[in-house]
């Protein structure tokens, strides 16, 4: 599978144009990963997001500043194109996933960072991210913890997970085989993101 990562000027599209972003833009390294895990009455499942689009603004030495406990990153918008997501290379699963997420009507999932708090820990820096998730046309606030580590050569690695309830976004978990297989309402978004300076 070929992974593609793009940093795009999404400011106007996602409402950030009103607040100019000072400082250079950071990018996602190709080794960055994001995937979704869930359960059903039959088995667990996962869907990968091989394409991520990101706008990341920060200071010139953003990685060092964040690792030192300062807020060197000023804004983040992360976008996942639903049609590019892949569930176990299974076309049937992909079809049901896209239908459940209303991909035709709402082709992207968007997370916008509103604020974050840093707490120095051992061995990793701990952070709590607060923002909003736009999923299936419904935007909801969300807060979740992450670990931040030195990615080397001025890079920043951010890892963590967040639980999303499908029904909070007016999404109906898929039900197949006359209801004998039902997907759980809670899904876990996991990520391992490497930010380039």
C-alpha positions, 0 to 999 in steps of 0.5 A: 500500500502506498502512503501519501501525506500532504500539507495543504493550504486549507485555512480558508476551507476550514475556517482558519483564514480569519486568524493568520498563522504566523511562523513556518508550516510543518508537514507530516512525514511519510511514516506517519500513521492513523488507523481506526479500531472497533468491535462487532458481535463477530470479530474486531476490525480496523481501518487504515487511513493511507492519506492524511492532509494536514495544516500545521503552523508553528515557530521556527524551532517548534519541536524543541520549544514543545519538548521544552514545555513551550507552545511552539505549535499554534494551529493544527488541522488534520483531514482524512478523506473517507474514500481513501480509508481501507478496512483489511483490504476488504471491499465489502467492509469498505463499502459498509464503512463508507455508507456508515460514515456518509462518505458521499455526502461528507467525504472528509473527517476533520479534526481541528486543534483548539488548545493543548496543555503540556506536562513534562513526564518520564520518559515522554512529554504528556499533552492533553489536546482539546479540539473539535471533530467533524464526522458525518457532518456533525461537529463535536468537541473532544479532549484526549491525551497524547505522548510527545517525543523527540523524532530527531533532526528537528522532528516531533513525534505525537502518539496516542488514541481517542475514543469516538462514539458513532451515535454522537455524530448521528451515525448508525453503526453497521448491522449485517446478516439480518442483524446477527453482526452488529458493529459497536458504537465506540471506535478507537482512533489511533495515531503515530504522527511524525511532524517535520520542521 
